[in-house]
Amino acid sequence: MDAFQLLVDELGSADSKEAAVRSFLRYLLTAQTPHFAYLGFQRGPGEERVPFRAGSYPAAWITEYMAAELYSADPVVLQAATSAVPITWSLDLPLASASRGTTMELFERAAAHGIRSGYTVPIRSSLGHLATMTFASPLPWRQFEREVARMQSQFHLASFYFHAAIERILTPAERPMLTERERLCLALASQGLTTKESARTIKLSPRTVRFHLDNARAKLGAVNLSQAIVSATCAGVI
């Protein structure tokens, strides 16, 4: 079994945040990426975003970052809140002039703790929850960039699986009630079949397959098909 499939299986059965973190750290050994940080934000009573964290950043940097509420001014977190596109960042990369001073200071403080370069995946659900998963390294960007290029697609999926596991652990709920057709269409999509291929396989029109996939996505609180597949897999419904 390869490292990624092992991660998926372990996250699916993880019963605590600590178990999920241990599984993710084992996976990162194969990626030659020493650090990861997950920040999850849920709406609080006053509609403020309340952070939840997990990861392997040095304890001193976590304490400094959370105590000073640096996430509220972190340009990576702010960009992730408005974009679904993964973010590459480093002390070595050029910065926008408008935020250069503040950003450089934050990146220098992180680099002092061994967090020099990173790749951040924004994660959001249709319920309004926002999360970020960051893969980080003490290496200069030119060196870390090669590892990001090699692992980019896995990093993206691994982030969704970790997020789904954490949401399941922190907010246990009944399994989503998907219809048999919704589960079947999701299962076929998880195997890499296109909408047209799925339609031919189960003798439905592509429009009907899209209808079932859209319904499943909405029930799972996912913003796209990939996230719906991950959520359904982690919930054990496909």
GUGU-65072 format. One record per residue: residue number from 1; residue in one letter; x, y, z of N, C-alpha, C in turn. Coordinates in nm, 2 decimals, padded with zeros to 4 digits. Layout:
// GUGU-65072
<NUM; "A"; <X; Y; Z>; <X; Y; Z>; <X; Y; Z>>
...
//
This chain:
// GUGU-65072
<1; "M"; <00.08; -00.12; 00.00>; <00.00; 00.00; 00.00>; <00.09; 00.12; 00.00>>
<2; "D"; <00.06; 00.22; -00.09>; <00.14; 00.34; -00.09>; <00.11; 00.43; 00.02>>
<3; "A"; <00.20; 00.53; 00.04>; <00.18; 00.62; 00.16>; <00.05; 00.70; 00.15>>
<4; "F"; <00.01; 00.75; 00.04>; <-00.11; 00.83; 00.03>; <-00.23; 00.74; 00.06>>
<5; "Q"; <-00.24; 00.62; 00.01>; <-00.36; 00.54; 00.04>; <-00.36; 00.50; 00.18>>
<6; "L"; <-00.24; 00.48; 00.24>; <-00.24; 00.45; 00.39>; <-00.29; 00.57; 00.47>>
<7; "L"; <-00.25; 00.69; 00.42>; <-00.30; 00.81; 00.49>; <-00.46; 00.82; 00.48>>
<8; "V"; <-00.51; 00.80; 00.36>; <-00.66; 00.80; 00.35>; <-00.73; 00.70; 00.44>>
<9; "D"; <-00.67; 00.58; 00.45>; <-00.73; 00.47; 00.53>; <-00.72; 00.51; 00.68>>
<10; "E"; <-00.61; 00.56; 00.72>; <-00.59; 00.60; 00.86>; <-00.67; 00.72; 00.90>>
<11; "L"; <-00.68; 00.82; 00.82>; <-00.77; 00.93; 00.85>; <-00.92; 00.89; 00.86>>
<12; "G"; <-00.95; 00.80; 00.77>; <-01.09; 00.75; 00.78>; <-01.13; 00.68; 00.91>>
<13; "S"; <-01.03; 00.63; 00.98>; <-01.06; 00.56; 01.10>; <-01.01; 00.63; 01.23>>
<14; "A"; <-00.95; 00.75; 01.20>; <-00.89; 00.82; 01.32>; <-01.01; 00.87; 01.41>>
<15; "D"; <-00.98; 00.85; 01.54>; <-01.09; 00.88; 01.64>; <-01.05; 01.00; 01.73>>
<16; "S"; <-00.94; 01.07; 01.69>; <-00.90; 01.19; 01.77>; <-00.81; 01.27; 01.68>>
<17; "K"; <-00.80; 01.40; 01.72>; <-00.71; 01.49; 01.65>; <-00.57; 01.44; 01.65>>
<18; "E"; <-00.53; 01.39; 01.77>; <-00.39; 01.34; 01.78>; <-00.36; 01.23; 01.68>>
<19; "A"; <-00.46; 01.14; 01.67>; <-00.44; 01.02; 01.57>; <-00.43; 01.07; 01.43>>
<20; "A"; <-00.51; 01.17; 01.40>; <-00.51; 01.23; 01.26>; <-00.37; 01.30; 01.24>>
<21; "V"; <-00.32; 01.37; 01.33>; <-00.19; 01.44; 01.32>; <-00.08; 01.34; 01.30>>
<22; "R"; <-00.08; 01.23; 01.38>; <00.02; 01.12; 01.37>; <00.02; 01.06; 01.23>>
<23; "S"; <-00.10; 01.04; 01.18>; <-00.11; 00.98; 01.04>; <-00.05; 01.08; 00.94>>
<24; "F"; <-00.08; 01.21; 00.96>; <-00.03; 01.30; 00.86>; <00.12; 01.32; 00.87>>
<25; "L"; <00.17; 01.31; 00.99>; <00.32; 01.32; 01.00>; <00.39; 01.20; 00.94>>
<26; "R"; <00.33; 01.08; 00.95>; <00.39; 00.97; 00.88>; <00.39; 00.98; 00.73>>
<27; "Y"; <00.28; 01.04; 00.68>; <00.27; 01.06; 00.54>; <00.38; 01.16; 00.49>>
<28; "L"; <00.40; 01.27; 00.57>; <00.49; 01.37; 00.53>; <00.64; 01.32; 00.52>>
<29; "L"; <00.67; 01.22; 00.59>; <00.80; 01.16; 00.58>; <00.83; 01.12; 00.44>>
<30; "T"; <00.73; 01.08; 00.36>; <00.75; 01.04; 00.22>; <00.76; 01.16; 00.13>>
<31; "A"; <00.71; 01.27; 00.18>; <00.71; 01.39; 00.10>; <00.83; 01.48; 00.13>>
<32; "Q"; <00.92; 01.44; 00.22>; <01.03; 01.52; 00.26>; <01.00; 01.66; 00.29>>
<33; "T"; <00.88; 01.68; 00.36>; <00.83; 01.81; 00.40>; <00.82; 01.80; 00.56>>
<34; "P"; <00.90; 01.87; 00.63>; <00.90; 01.85; 00.78>; <00.78; 01.91; 00.85>>
<35; "H"; <00.71; 02.01; 00.80>; <00.61; 02.07; 00.88>; <00.48; 02.08; 00.81>>
<36; "F"; <00.37; 02.08; 00.89>; <00.24; 02.11; 00.83>; <00.16; 02.19; 00.94>>
<37; "A"; <00.07; 02.27; 00.89>; <-00.01; 02.34; 00.98>; <-00.15; 02.35; 00.93>>
<38; "Y"; <-00.25; 02.31; 01.01>; <-00.39; 02.32; 00.97>; <-00.46; 02.42; 01.06>>
<39; "L"; <-00.52; 02.52; 00.99>; <-00.60; 02.62; 01.06>; <-00.74; 02.61; 01.02>>
<40; "G"; <-00.83; 02.58; 01.11>; <-00.98; 02.58; 01.07>; <-01.05; 02.69; 01.14>>
<41; "F"; <-01.14; 02.75; 01.07>; <-01.22; 02.86; 01.12>; <-01.37; 02.83; 01.11>>
<42; "Q"; <-01.44; 02.84; 01.22>; <-01.58; 02.83; 01.22>; <-01.64; 02.96; 01.27>>
<43; "R"; <-01.76; 02.99; 01.22>; <-01.83; 03.11; 01.27>; <-01.87; 03.10; 01.41>>
<44; "G"; <-01.83; 03.20; 01.49>; <-01.87; 03.20; 01.63>; <-02.00; 03.27; 01.65>>
<45; "P"; <-02.04; 03.29; 01.78>; <-02.17; 03.35; 01.81>; <-02.19; 03.49; 01.75>>
<46; "G"; <-02.08; 03.57; 01.75>; <-02.09; 03.70; 01.69>; <-02.04; 03.71; 01.55>>
<47; "E"; <-02.04; 03.59; 01.48>; <-02.00; 03.58; 01.34>; <-01.85; 03.60; 01.32>>
<48; "E"; <-01.77; 03.61; 01.43>; <-01.63; 03.61; 01.41>; <-01.58; 03.47; 01.38>>
<49; "R"; <-01.46; 03.46; 01.32>; <-01.41; 03.33; 01.29>; <-01.32; 03.28; 01.41>>
<50; "V"; <-01.36; 03.17; 01.46>; <-01.29; 03.11; 01.58>; <-01.19; 03.01; 01.53>>
<51; "P"; <-01.06; 03.02; 01.55>; <-00.96; 02.93; 01.49>; <-00.94; 02.80; 01.57>>
<52; "F"; <-00.91; 02.70; 01.50>; <-00.87; 02.57; 01.55>; <-00.75; 02.53; 01.48>>
<53; "R"; <-00.65; 02.48; 01.55>; <-00.52; 02.45; 01.49>; <-00.48; 02.30; 01.51>>
<54; "A"; <-00.40; 02.25; 01.42>; <-00.34; 02.12; 01.44>; <-00.21; 02.12; 01.35>>
<55; "G"; <-00.11; 02.05; 01.39>; <00.00; 02.04; 01.30>; <00.13; 02.01; 01.37>>
<56; "S"; <00.24; 02.05; 01.31>; <00.37; 02.01; 01.36>; <00.47; 02.13; 01.36>>
<57; "Y"; <00.42; 02.25; 01.36>; <00.51; 02.37; 01.37>; <00.58; 02.37; 01.50>>
<58; "P"; <00.69; 02.43; 01.52>; <00.76; 02.44; 01.65>; <00.67; 02.50; 01.75>>
<59; "A"; <00.67; 02.45; 01.87>; <00.58; 02.50; 01.97>; <00.59; 02.65; 02.00>>
<60; "A"; <00.72; 02.70; 02.00>; <00.74; 02.84; 02.02>; <00.67; 02.93; 01.92>>
<61; "W"; <00.68; 02.89; 01.79>; <00.61; 02.97; 01.69>; <00.46; 02.96; 01.70>>
<62; "I"; <00.41; 02.84; 01.73>; <00.26; 02.83; 01.75>; <00.21; 02.92; 01.86>>
<63; "T"; <00.29; 02.92; 01.97>; <00.25; 03.01; 02.08>; <00.25; 03.15; 02.05>>
<64; "E"; <00.36; 03.19; 01.98>; <00.37; 03.33; 01.94>; <00.26; 03.37; 01.84>>
<65; "Y"; <00.23; 03.28; 01.74>; <00.14; 03.31; 01.63>; <00.00; 03.32; 01.69>>
<66; "M"; <-00.04; 03.23; 01.78>; <-00.18; 03.23; 01.83>; <-00.20; 03.33; 01.93>>
<67; "A"; <-00.10; 03.35; 02.02>; <-00.12; 03.45; 02.13>; <-00.13; 03.59; 02.07>>
<68; "A"; <-00.06; 03.62; 01.97>; <-00.07; 03.76; 01.90>; <-00.18; 03.76; 01.80>>
<69; "E"; <-00.25; 03.65; 01.78>; <-00.36; 03.65; 01.68>; <-00.31; 03.69; 01.54>>
<70; "L"; <-00.19; 03.64; 01.51>; <-00.13; 03.68; 01.38>; <-00.21; 03.63; 01.26>>
<71; "Y"; <-00.30; 03.53; 01.28>; <-00.38; 03.48; 01.17>; <-00.47; 03.59; 01.12>>
<72; "S"; <-00.50; 03.69; 01.20>; <-00.59; 03.79; 01.16>; <-00.53; 03.89; 01.06>>
<73; "A"; <-00.39; 03.89; 01.06>; <-00.32; 03.98; 00.97>; <-00.23; 03.90; 00.87>>
<74; "D"; <-00.23; 03.77; 00.88>; <-00.15; 03.68; 00.80>; <-00.19; 03.69; 00.65>>
<75; "P"; <-00.11; 03.74; 00.56>; <-00.15; 03.76; 00.42>; <-00.19; 03.63; 00.35>>
<76; "V"; <-00.13; 03.52; 00.40>; <-00.16; 03.39; 00.33>; <-00.31; 03.35; 00.37>>
<77; "V"; <-00.34; 03.37; 00.50>; <-00.48; 03.33; 00.55>; <-00.58; 03.43; 00.48>>
<78; "L"; <-00.54; 03.56; 00.48>; <-00.64; 03.65; 00.42>; <-00.66; 03.62; 00.27>>
<79; "Q"; <-00.56; 03.58; 00.20>; <-00.57; 03.55; 00.06>; <-00.66; 03.42; 00.04>>
<80; "A"; <-00.63; 03.32; 00.13>; <-00.71; 03.20; 00.13>; <-00.86; 03.22; 00.15>>
<81; "A"; <-00.89; 03.32; 00.23>; <-01.03; 03.35; 00.26>; <-01.11; 03.40; 00.13>>
<82; "T"; <-01.04; 03.44; 00.03>; <-01.11; 03.50; -00.09>; <-01.07; 03.42; -00.22>>
<83; "S"; <-00.99; 03.32; -00.21>; <-00.95; 03.24; -00.33>; <-00.94; 03.09; -00.29>>
<84; "A"; <-00.97; 03.01; -00.39>; <-00.96; 02.87; -00.38>; <-00.83; 02.82; -00.44>>
<85; "V"; <-00.75; 02.91; -00.49>; <-00.62; 02.87; -00.56>; <-00.51; 02.85; -00.45>>
<86; "P"; <-00.44; 02.74; -00.46>; <-00.33; 02.72; -00.36>; <-00.23; 02.84; -00.37>>
<87; "I"; <-00.16; 02.87; -00.26>; <-00.08; 02.98; -00.24>; <00.07; 02.94; -00.21>>
<88; "T"; <00.16; 02.99; -00.29>; <00.30; 02.96; -00.26>; <00.36; 03.09; -00.20>>
<89; "W"; <00.44; 03.07; -00.10>; <00.49; 03.18; -00.03>; <00.63; 03.15; 00.03>>
<90; "S"; <00.71; 03.25; 00.05>; <00.84; 03.23; 00.10>; <00.91; 03.36; 00.14>>
<91; "L"; <01.00; 03.36; 00.23>; <01.08; 03.47; 00.26>; <01.16; 03.52; 00.13>>
<92; "D"; <01.18; 03.42; 00.04>; <01.26; 03.45; -00.08>; <01.18; 03.50; -00.20>>
<93; "L"; <01.05; 03.50; -00.19>; <00.97; 03.54; -00.31>; <00.94; 03.69; -00.30>>
<94; "P"; <00.92; 03.75; -00.41>; <00.89; 03.90; -00.41>; <00.75; 03.92; -00.35>>
<95; "L"; <00.73; 04.03; -00.29>; <00.61; 04.06; -00.22>; <00.54; 04.18; -00.28>>
<96; "A"; <00.41; 04.19; -00.27>; <00.33; 04.31; -00.32>; <00.37; 04.43; -00.23>>
<97; "S"; <00.39; 04.54; -00.30>; <00.44; 04.66; -00.23>; <00.35; 04.71; -00.12>>
<98; "A"; <00.22; 04.69; -00.14>; <00.12; 04.74; -00.05>; <00.14; 04.68; 00.09>>
<99; "S"; <00.18; 04.55; 00.10>; <00.19; 04.48; 00.23>; <00.33; 04.43; 00.26>>
<100; "R"; <00.43; 04.49; 00.19>; <00.56; 04.43; 00.19>; <00.62; 04.44; 00.34>>
<101; "G"; <00.60; 04.55; 00.41>; <00.66; 04.56; 00.54>; <00.60; 04.46; 00.64>>
<102; "T"; <00.47; 04.46; 00.65>; <00.40; 04.37; 00.74>; <00.43; 04.22; 00.71>>
<103; "T"; <00.42; 04.19; 00.58>; <00.44; 04.05; 00.54>; <00.58; 04.01; 00.56>>
<104; "M"; <00.68; 04.09; 00.53>; <00.82; 04.06; 00.55>; <00.85; 04.03; 00.69>>
<105; "E"; <00.79; 04.12; 00.78>; <00.82; 04.10; 00.92>; <00.76; 03.96; 00.97>>
<106; "L"; <00.64; 03.93; 00.92>; <00.58; 03.80; 00.96>; <00.66; 03.68; 00.91>>
<107; "F"; <00.70; 03.69; 00.78>; <00.78; 03.58; 00.73>; <00.92; 03.57; 00.79>>
<108; "E"; <00.98; 03.68; 00.83>; <01.10; 03.67; 00.90>; <01.09; 03.61; 01.04>>
<109; "R"; <00.98; 03.64; 01.11>; <00.95; 03.58; 01.24>; <00.93; 03.43; 01.22>>
<110; "A"; <00.86; 03.39; 01.12>; <00.84; 03.25; 01.10>; <00.97; 03.18; 01.06>>
<111; "A"; <01.05; 03.24; 00.98>; <01.18; 03.18; 00.93>; <01.27; 03.16; 01.05>>
<112; "A"; <01.26; 03.24; 01.15>; <01.34; 03.23; 01.27>; <01.31; 03.10; 01.35>>
<113; "H"; <01.19; 03.04; 01.32>; <01.15; 02.92; 01.38>; <01.16; 02.80; 01.29>>
<114; "G"; <01.22; 02.82; 01.17>; <01.24; 02.71; 01.07>; <01.13; 02.70; 00.97>>
<115; "I"; <01.04; 02.80; 00.96>; <00.93; 02.80; 00.86>; <00.96; 02.91; 00.76>>
<116; "R"; <01.04; 02.87; 00.65>; <01.08; 02.97; 00.56>; <01.00; 02.97; 00.43>>
<117; "S"; <00.96; 02.86; 00.38>; <00.88; 02.85; 00.26>; <00.76; 02.76; 00.28>>
<118; "G"; <00.65; 02.79; 00.20>; <00.53; 02.71; 00.22>; <00.44; 02.70; 00.10>>
<119; "Y"; <00.35; 02.60; 00.11>; <00.25; 02.58; 00.00>; <00.12; 02.57; 00.08>>
<120; "T"; <00.03; 02.66; 00.06>; <-00.10; 02.66; 00.14>; <-00.22; 02.63; 00.05>>
<121; "V"; <-00.30; 02.54; 00.10>; <-00.42; 02.50; 00.02>; <-00.54; 02.55; 00.10>>
<122; "P"; <-00.62; 02.64; 00.03>; <-00.74; 02.69; 00.10>; <-00.85; 02.58; 00.09>>
<123; "I"; <-00.93; 02.57; 00.20>; <-01.04; 02.47; 00.20>; <-01.16; 02.54; 00.26>>
<124; "R"; <-01.27; 02.52; 00.19>; <-01.40; 02.58; 00.24>; <-01.51; 02.49; 00.21>>
<125; "S"; <-01.62; 02.50; 00.29>; <-01.74; 02.42; 00.27>; <-01.85; 02.52; 00.24>>
<126; "S"; <-01.96; 02.46; 00.19>; <-02.08; 02.54; 00.16>; <-02.15; 02.59; 00.28>>
<127; "L"; <-02.10; 02.54; 00.40>; <-02.16; 02.58; 00.53>; <-02.09; 02.71; 00.58>>
<128; "G"; <-01.99; 02.76; 00.50>; <-01.92; 02.88; 00.54>; <-01.80; 02.86; 00.62>>
<129; "H"; <-01.76; 02.74; 00.64>; <-01.64; 02.71; 00.72>; <-01.52; 02.73; 00.63>>
<130; "L"; <-01.41; 02.78; 00.68>; <-01.29; 02.81; 00.61>; <-01.17; 02.74; 00.68>>
<131; "A"; <-01.08; 02.68; 00.61>; <-00.96; 02.62; 00.66>; <-00.85; 02.64; 00.57>>
<132; "T"; <-00.73; 02.63; 00.62>; <-00.61; 02.63; 00.54>; <-00.52; 02.51; 00.58>>
<133; "M"; <-00.46; 02.45; 00.49>; <-00.35; 02.35; 00.52>; <-00.22; 02.39; 00.45>>
<134; "T"; <-00.12; 02.41; 00.54>; <00.01; 02.46; 00.49>; <00.11; 02.35; 00.50>>
<135; "F"; <00.19; 02.33; 00.40>; <00.30; 02.24; 00.40>; <00.43; 02.33; 00.39>>
<136; "A"; <00.51; 02.32; 00.49>; <00.62; 02.42; 00.51>; <00.76; 02.35; 00.53>>
<137; "S"; <00.86; 02.43; 00.50>; <01.00; 02.38; 00.50>; <01.09; 02.49; 00.55>>
<138; "P"; <01.20; 02.46; 00.61>; <01.31; 02.56; 00.64>; <01.39; 02.59; 00.51>>
<139; "L"; <01.37; 02.52; 00.40>; <01.45; 02.54; 00.28>; <01.42; 02.67; 00.21>>
<140; "P"; <01.51; 02.72; 00.14>; <01.48; 02.84; 00.05>; <01.38; 02.79; -00.06>>
<141; "W"; <01.31; 02.88; -00.11>; <01.20; 02.85; -00.21>; <01.25; 02.77; -00.33>>
<142; "R"; <01.37; 02.80; -00.38>; <01.41; 02.73; -00.50>; <01.43; 02.58; -00.48>>
<143; "Q"; <01.47; 02.54; -00.35>; <01.48; 02.40; -00.32>; <01.34; 02.34; -00.29>>
<144; "F"; <01.26; 02.41; -00.21>; <01.13; 02.36; -00.17>; <01.04; 02.35; -00.29>>
<145; "E"; <01.06; 02.44; -00.39>; <00.97; 02.44; -00.51>; <00.97; 02.30; -00.58>>
<146; "R"; <01.08; 02.24; -00.58>; <01.09; 02.11; -00.65>; <01.00; 02.00; -00.58>>
<147; "E"; <01.00; 02.01; -00.45>; <00.92; 01.91; -00.37>; <00.77; 01.94; -00.39>>
<148; "V"; <00.74; 02.07; -00.40>; <00.60; 02.11; -00.42>; <00.55; 02.06; -00.56>>
<149; "A"; <00.64; 02.08; -00.66>; <00.60; 02.04; -00.80>; <00.58; 01.89; -00.80>>
<150; "R"; <00.66; 01.81; -00.73>; <00.65; 01.67; -00.73>; <00.52; 01.62; -00.66>>
<151; "M"; <00.48; 01.69; -00.55>; <00.37; 01.64; -00.46>; <00.25; 01.72; -00.47>>
<152; "Q"; <00.24; 01.82; -00.56>; <00.13; 01.92; -00.55>; <-00.01; 01.85; -00.55>>
<153; "S"; <-00.03; 01.76; -00.64>; <-00.17; 01.70; -00.65>; <-00.20; 01.62; -00.53>>
<154; "Q"; <-00.10; 01.55; -00.47>; <-00.13; 01.48; -00.35>; <-00.15; 01.57; -00.23>>
<155; "F"; <-00.07; 01.68; -00.22>; <-00.09; 01.78; -00.12>; <-00.23; 01.83; -00.11>>
<156; "H"; <-00.29; 01.86; -00.23>; <-00.42; 01.91; -00.24>; <-00.52; 01.81; -00.19>>
<157; "L"; <-00.52; 01.69; -00.23>; <-00.61; 01.59; -00.19>; <-00.59; 01.55; -00.04>>
<158; "A"; <-00.47; 01.54; 00.00>; <-00.44; 01.51; 00.14>; <-00.50; 01.62; 00.24>>
<159; "S"; <-00.50; 01.74; 00.19>; <-00.55; 01.85; 00.27>; <-00.70; 01.83; 00.29>>
<160; "F"; <-00.77; 01.79; 00.18>; <-00.92; 01.77; 00.19>; <-00.95; 01.65; 00.29>>
<161; "Y"; <-00.87; 01.55; 00.28>; <-00.89; 01.43; 00.36>; <-00.87; 01.47; 00.51>>
<162; "F"; <-00.77; 01.54; 00.54>; <-00.74; 01.58; 00.68>; <-00.85; 01.67; 00.73>>
<163; "H"; <-00.90; 01.76; 00.65>; <-01.00; 01.85; 00.69>; <-01.13; 01.77; 00.72>>
<164; "A"; <-01.16; 01.68; 00.63>; <-01.29; 01.60; 00.65>; <-01.27; 01.52; 00.78>>
<165; "A"; <-01.16; 01.46; 00.81>; <-01.14; 01.38; 00.93>; <-01.15; 01.47; 01.05>>
<166; "I"; <-01.10; 01.59; 01.05>; <-01.11; 01.68; 01.17>; <-01.25; 01.72; 01.19>>
<167; "E"; <-01.32; 01.76; 01.08>; <-01.46; 01.79; 01.10>; <-01.54; 01.68; 01.15>>
<168; "R"; <-01.52; 01.56; 01.11>; <-01.59; 01.44; 01.16>; <-01.56; 01.42; 01.31>>
<169; "I"; <-01.43; 01.43; 01.35>; <-01.39; 01.41; 01.48>; <-01.45; 01.52; 01.58>>
<170; "L"; <-01.44; 01.64; 01.53>; <-01.49; 01.75; 01.62>; <-01.64; 01.77; 01.62>>
<171; "T"; <-01.70; 01.74; 01.51>; <-01.85; 01.76; 01.51>; <-01.91; 01.63; 01.46>>
<172; "P"; <-01.91; 01.52; 01.55>; <-01.97; 01.40; 01.50>; <-02.12; 01.41; 01.47>>
<173; "A"; <-02.16; 01.35; 01.37>; <-02.30; 01.36; 01.33>; <-02.34; 01.23; 01.25>>
<174; "E"; <-02.47; 01.22; 01.23>; <-02.51; 01.10; 01.15>; <-02.46; 01.11; 01.01>>
<175; "R"; <-02.44; 00.99; 00.95>; <-02.40; 00.99; 00.81>; <-02.49; 01.06; 00.72>>
<176; "P"; <-02.44; 01.14; 00.62>; <-02.53; 01.21; 00.53>; <-02.62; 01.11; 00.46>>
<177; "M"; <-02.75; 01.14; 00.44>; <-02.85; 01.05; 00.38>; <-02.85; 01.07; 00.23>>
<178; "L"; <-02.76; 01.00; 00.16>; <-02.75; 01.01; 00.02>; <-02.84; 00.90; -00.04>>
<179; "T"; <-02.90; 00.92; -00.16>; <-02.98; 00.82; -00.22>; <-02.88; 00.72; -00.29>>
<180; "E"; <-02.94; 00.61; -00.33>; <-02.85; 00.50; -00.39>; <-02.79; 00.56; -00.52>>
<181; "R"; <-02.87; 00.64; -00.60>; <-02.81; 00.69; -00.72>; <-02.70; 00.80; -00.69>>
<182; "E"; <-02.72; 00.88; -00.59>; <-02.62; 00.97; -00.55>; <-02.49; 00.91; -00.51>>
<183; "R"; <-02.50; 00.80; -00.43>; <-02.38; 00.72; -00.39>; <-02.32; 00.66; -00.51>>
<184; "L"; <-02.39; 00.61; -00.60>; <-02.34; 00.54; -00.71>; <-02.26; 00.64; -00.80>>
<185; "C"; <-02.32; 00.75; -00.83>; <-02.26; 00.85; -00.91>; <-02.13; 00.90; -00.85>>
<186; "L"; <-02.13; 00.92; -00.72>; <-02.01; 00.97; -00.65>; <-01.90; 00.86; -00.65>>
<187; "A"; <-01.94; 00.73; -00.63>; <-01.85; 00.62; -00.64>; <-01.78; 00.62; -00.77>>
<188; "L"; <-01.86; 00.63; -00.88>; <-01.80; 00.63; -01.01>; <-01.70; 00.74; -01.04>>
<189; "A"; <-01.75; 00.86; -00.99>; <-01.66; 00.98; -01.00>; <-01.53; 00.96; -00.92>>
<190; "S"; <-01.54; 00.89; -00.81>; <-01.42; 00.87; -00.73>; <-01.32; 00.78; -00.80>>
<191; "Q"; <-01.37; 00.70; -00.89>; <-01.28; 00.61; -00.97>; <-01.23; 00.67; -01.09>>
<192; "G"; <-01.26; 00.80; -01.11>; <-01.20; 00.88; -01.22>; <-01.29; 00.88; -01.34>>
<193; "L"; <-01.41; 00.83; -01.34>; <-01.50; 00.84; -01.46>; <-01.55; 00.98; -01.48>>
<194; "T"; <-01.56; 01.02; -01.60>; <-01.62; 01.15; -01.63>; <-01.77; 01.14; -01.62>>
<195; "T"; <-01.84; 01.25; -01.63>; <-01.99; 01.24; -01.62>; <-02.04; 01.16; -01.74>>
<196; "K"; <-01.99; 01.18; -01.86>; <-02.04; 01.10; -01.97>; <-02.01; 00.95; -01.96>>
<197; "E"; <-01.89; 00.92; -01.90>; <-01.86; 00.78; -01.88>; <-01.95; 00.72; -01.78>>
<198; "S"; <-01.98; 00.79; -01.67>; <-02.07; 00.74; -01.57>; <-02.21; 00.72; -01.62>>
<199; "A"; <-02.25; 00.81; -01.71>; <-02.38; 00.80; -01.77>; <-02.40; 00.68; -01.85>>
<200; "R"; <-02.29; 00.65; -01.93>; <-02.30; 00.53; -02.01>; <-02.30; 00.40; -01.93>>
<201; "T"; <-02.22; 00.41; -01.82>; <-02.21; 00.29; -01.73>; <-02.34; 00.25; -01.67>>
<202; "I"; <-02.41; 00.35; -01.62>; <-02.53; 00.32; -01.54>; <-02.66; 00.36; -01.62>>
<203; "K"; <-02.64; 00.38; -01.75>; <-02.75; 00.40; -01.85>; <-02.84; 00.52; -01.80>>
<204; "L"; <-02.78; 00.63; -01.77>; <-02.85; 00.75; -01.75>; <-02.80; 00.86; -01.84>>
<205; "S"; <-02.87; 00.97; -01.85>; <-02.82; 01.08; -01.93>; <-02.72; 01.16; -01.85>>
<206; "P"; <-02.62; 01.22; -01.91>; <-02.52; 01.30; -01.84>; <-02.59; 01.41; -01.75>>
<207; "R"; <-02.70; 01.47; -01.80>; <-02.77; 01.57; -01.72>; <-02.82; 01.51; -01.59>>
<208; "T"; <-02.87; 01.39; -01.59>; <-02.92; 01.32; -01.47>; <-02.80; 01.29; -01.37>>
<209; "V"; <-02.69; 01.25; -01.43>; <-02.57; 01.22; -01.34>; <-02.53; 01.35; -01.27>>
<210; "R"; <-02.52; 01.46; -01.35>; <-02.48; 01.58; -01.29>; <-02.58; 01.63; -01.18>>
<211; "F"; <-02.71; 01.60; -01.20>; <-02.81; 01.63; -01.10>; <-02.79; 01.55; -00.97>>
<212; "H"; <-02.76; 01.42; -00.98>; <-02.73; 01.34; -00.86>; <-02.60; 01.39; -00.80>>
<213; "L"; <-02.50; 01.42; -00.87>; <-02.37; 01.47; -00.81>; <-02.39; 01.60; -00.74>>
<214; "D"; <-02.47; 01.69; -00.80>; <-02.50; 01.82; -00.74>; <-02.57; 01.81; -00.61>>
<215; "N"; <-02.67; 01.71; -00.61>; <-02.75; 01.69; -00.49>; <-02.66; 01.63; -00.38>>
<216; "A"; <-02.57; 01.54; -00.42>; <-02.48; 01.48; -00.32>; <-02.38; 01.58; -00.26>>
<217; "R"; <-02.33; 01.67; -00.35>; <-02.24; 01.77; -00.31>; <-02.30; 01.86; -00.20>>
<218; "A"; <-02.43; 01.90; -00.23>; <-02.50; 01.99; -00.14>; <-02.53; 01.93; -00.01>>
<219; "K"; <-02.56; 01.80; -00.01>; <-02.59; 01.73; 00.12>; <-02.46; 01.71; 00.20>>
<220; "L"; <-02.35; 01.70; 00.13>; <-02.22; 01.68; 00.20>; <-02.16; 01.81; 00.24>>
<221; "G"; <-02.22; 01.93; 00.21>; <-02.16; 02.06; 00.24>; <-02.03; 02.08; 00.17>>
<222; "A"; <-02.01; 02.03; 00.05>; <-01.89; 02.04; -00.03>; <-01.91; 02.15; -00.13>>
<223; "V"; <-01.80; 02.22; -00.17>; <-01.80; 02.32; -00.27>; <-01.77; 02.27; -00.41>>
<224; "N"; <-01.71; 02.15; -00.42>; <-01.68; 02.10; -00.55>; <-01.69; 01.95; -00.54>>
<225; "L"; <-01.67; 01.88; -00.66>; <-01.69; 01.74; -00.66>; <-01.58; 01.67; -00.59>>
<226; "S"; <-01.45; 01.72; -00.60>; <-01.34; 01.65; -00.53>; <-01.37; 01.65; -00.38>>
<227; "Q"; <-01.41; 01.76; -00.32>; <-01.44; 01.77; -00.18>; <-01.55; 01.68; -00.14>>
<228; "A"; <-01.65; 01.67; -00.23>; <-01.77; 01.58; -00.20>; <-01.72; 01.43; -00.19>>
<229; "I"; <-01.63; 01.39; -00.28>; <-01.58; 01.26; -00.28>; <-01.51; 01.23; -00.16>>
<230; "V"; <-01.42; 01.32; -00.12>; <-01.34; 01.31; 00.01>; <-01.44; 01.30; 00.13>>
<231; "S"; <-01.54; 01.38; 00.14>; <-01.63; 01.38; 00.25>; <-01.71; 01.25; 00.25>>
<232; "A"; <-01.75; 01.21; 00.14>; <-01.83; 01.08; 00.13>; <-01.75; 00.96; 00.17>>
<233; "T"; <-01.62; 00.96; 00.13>; <-01.53; 00.85; 00.16>; <-01.50; 00.85; 00.31>>
<234; "C"; <-01.47; 00.97; 00.37>; <-01.45; 00.98; 00.51>; <-01.57; 00.94; 00.60>>
<235; "A"; <-01.69; 00.97; 00.55>; <-01.81; 00.94; 00.62>; <-01.85; 00.80; 00.60>>
<236; "G"; <-01.79; 00.73; 00.51>; <-01.82; 00.59; 00.49>; <-01.94; 00.56; 00.41>>
<237; "V"; <-01.98; 00.66; 00.33>; <-02.11; 00.64; 00.25>; <-02.08; 00.60; 00.11>>
<238; "I"; <-01.95; 00.60; 00.07>; <-01.92; 00.53; -00.06>; <-01.79; 00.45; -00.04>>
//
